[in-house]
Amino acid sequence: MQGHVVQVSVSPGGVPNYAIREALAGPLGLEGDGHAHPQFHGGVEKALLLVSSENLDTLRAEGWPLFPGALGENLTISGLDFKKIRIGQRFSAGEALIEITRIRHPCQTLNPYGRGIQKAIFDQAAKDEDPSSPKWGFSGFYASVLKSGGIRTGDMIVLLDQAV
């Protein structure tokens, strides 16, 4: 399973995140990325947020005014089937090694994109970590950075293995 990075994004905190060409990914996330609510976002287990470009396309077709970076993601990814992503999978992303740590629980920060956006990207089954949910992966996945390294637009993201 492999894909590529469509966009690398950061912000001073909140949404949207804005495109940059490249960034150094370290234990606490991308260099230059801030968090408006650090009690909920960021940290070692939520260092990066990954969102599927294809899922954004689906949501746009449903009428949601979304674009790469809109959901606060650091990495917008194309070519990976987010329905097949599982907690514990490890990926190389550019020069970095990352591990999927949890599904993202969307919050009120996304309200500028429309009332009900949270229900469009997340449901109870996804909250219960049930990958059979039709919303599995739409809200994105958090990842920790196991090995620091640069990540650039166009870099490959490749499944390496499952965590032990």
C-alpha positions in Angstrom: 0.0 0.0 0.0 1.5 3.3 -1.1 0.5 6.8 -2.0 2.0 10.2 -2.2 1.9 13.5 -0.3 -0.3 16.0 -2.1 0.2 18.8 0.4 2.3 19.5 3.5 0.4 22.0 5.7 1.0 23.9 8.9 -0.8 26.8 10.8 -0.2 28.9 13.8 -3.2 27.0 15.4 -6.7 26.2 14.3 -8.0 25.6 10.7 -7.2 25.8 7.9 -3.7 24.7 7.7 -1.7 26.3 4.8 0.5 24.7 2.2 4.3 24.7 2.5 6.7 22.9 0.2 8.4 20.8 2.9 8.9 20.5 6.6 10.9 18.6 9.2 8.8 16.1 11.0 9.9 15.5 14.6 8.5 13.9 17.7 6.1 16.8 18.3 5.0 17.2 14.6 6.0 19.4 11.7 8.4 22.2 12.4 6.4 25.5 12.3 3.0 23.9 13.1 1.1 25.3 16.1 -2.0 24.1 18.0 -4.7 26.4 19.2 -5.8 23.9 21.8 -2.7 21.9 22.8 -4.7 20.0 25.5 -6.5 18.2 22.6 -4.1 18.5 19.6 -0.5 17.8 19.1 1.9 15.9 21.4 3.8 12.8 20.7 0.8 10.6 19.9 -0.9 13.2 17.7 2.2 14.7 16.1 0.8 14.5 12.6 -2.7 14.5 11.1 -3.2 12.7 7.8 -6.2 13.1 5.6 -7.1 11.5 2.3 -7.3 13.6 -0.8 -9.8 11.2 -2.3 -12.0 11.6 0.8 -11.8 15.4 0.4 -13.0 15.0 -3.2 -15.9 12.9 -2.1 -16.9 15.4 0.6 -16.6 18.3 -1.9 -18.9 16.4 -4.3 -21.4 16.3 -1.4 -21.2 20.1 -1.1 -18.8 20.6 1.7 -16.4 23.5 1.0 -13.2 21.6 1.7 -9.7 21.8 0.3 -6.3 20.4 1.2 -5.5 21.7 4.7 -9.1 22.6 5.5 -9.5 19.8 8.1 -6.3 20.9 9.9 -4.3 18.1 8.4 -0.5 18.2 8.2 -0.3 15.7 5.3 -2.9 15.4 2.6 -2.4 12.0 1.0 -3.4 10.6 -2.4 -3.3 7.0 -3.4 -3.8 5.3 0.0 -7.1 3.6 0.7 -7.9 5.1 4.1 -10.5 2.3 4.6 -7.5 0.0 4.9 -5.5 2.1 7.4 -5.3 0.6 10.9 -4.0 1.7 14.2 -0.4 0.6 14.6 0.6 0.6 10.9 4.0 2.1 10.2 4.7 4.1 7.1 7.7 5.8 5.6 6.7 9.4 4.7 9.5 11.1 2.8 12.5 10.7 5.1 10.4 10.2 8.2 9.0 7.0 9.8 5.5 7.4 11.3 3.0 5.2 13.1 -0.7 5.5 13.0 -1.9 6.0 16.6 -5.6 6.8 16.5 -8.5 7.9 14.4 -9.2 11.6 14.6 -12.3 12.7 16.6 -13.5 15.9 14.9 -14.4 18.8 17.0 -16.2 22.2 16.8 -13.1 23.8 15.2 -14.5 22.4 11.9 -17.8 24.4 12.1 -16.7 27.1 9.6 -17.1 24.4 6.9 -20.8 23.9 7.8 -23.0 22.6 10.6 -22.9 18.9 10.6 -19.5 18.5 9.1 -18.5 16.3 12.0 -21.3 13.8 11.2 -20.3 13.8 7.6 -16.8 12.6 8.5 -17.3 10.6 11.7 -19.9 8.3 13.3 -20.3 6.1 16.4 -18.7 3.1 14.7 -15.6 5.1 13.8 -15.5 6.4 17.3 -15.6 2.8 18.5 -12.6 2.1 16.2 -14.7 -0.2 13.9 -13.1 -0.1 10.5 -16.3 -1.4 8.9 -17.8 2.1 9.5 -18.7 3.9 6.2 -17.0 6.9 7.8 -13.8 5.1 8.7 -10.8 7.3 7.8 -12.9 10.3 6.6 -11.9 12.4 9.6 -8.2 11.5 9.2 -5.7 9.6 11.3 -3.1 10.9 13.9 0.4 9.5 13.7 3.5 9.7 15.9 6.9 10.3 14.4 9.2 7.4 15.2 12.1 8.7 13.1 12.5 12.4 12.3 13.0 13.5 8.7 11.9 15.8 6.0 8.6 15.5 4.2 7.9 17.2 0.9 5.0 17.6 -1.4 5.3 14.7 -3.9 7.1 12.4 -1.5 5.9 8.8 -1.3 4.2 7.4 1.7 4.6 3.6 1.9 3.2 1.0 4.3 6.1 -0.8 6.0 4.5 -3.0 8.6 2.3 -3.3 11.6 3.6 -2.2 15.0 4.3 -5.1 17.5 
